[in-house]
Structure formats: C-alpha cells, structure tokens
Amino acid sequence: MISCSLCGAPIGAREQVYHEVLGFERDRKQGGTNALRCRRRTGKIAHRFCVDREAQHIGAAQGSLL
C-alpha cells in the first residue's frame, strides 16, 4: 500500500491525492512566474487534506491538535 509522504498514513484507492512534481519556472516581468517546464513526478504522493494543511502552514502533526 502507498503511504502519504506528509503524514505517513496509507492512501486508499479512491482518495483524492496530489503528486509532487519537479520542474523549472521562469519569472515574469509583471511579477509571478510562468508555467512549469520540464515537469516530472517525483513519485511522492500525499492526501489532498494533508497538502491543504501544509499550504495553510499547519503540519501533519499539528493537524491532530485541531
């Protein structure tokens, strides 16, 4: 079974997940960045809610405190 790279818990077959990717982006003159080029998956997978927590700066360990 595949485990979440953020919390370590198993990922079920029907769960929504994110795939970690690597690539290159270019800064825009207007600010921000352009699309990711030479994109490739790293093989790491995480639960959607774990990624959402991480994006809100709430780590997997802190999530249990909520």
Residue, then its C-alpha position, 0 to 999 in steps of 0.5 A: m500500500i502507498s503511504c502519504s509522504l506528509c503524514g505517513a498514513p496509507i492512501g486508499a484507492r479512491e482518495q483524492v491525492y496530489h503528486e509532487v512534481l519537479g520542474f523549472e519556472r521562469d519569472r515574469k516581468q509583471g511579477g509571478t512566474n510562468a508555467l512549469r517546464c520540464r515537469r516530472r513526478t517525483g513519485k511522492i504522493a500525499h492526501r489532498f487534506c494533508v497538502d491543504r494543511e501544509a499550504q495553510h502552514i499547519g503540519a501533519a502533526q499539528g493537524s491532530l491538535l485541531 
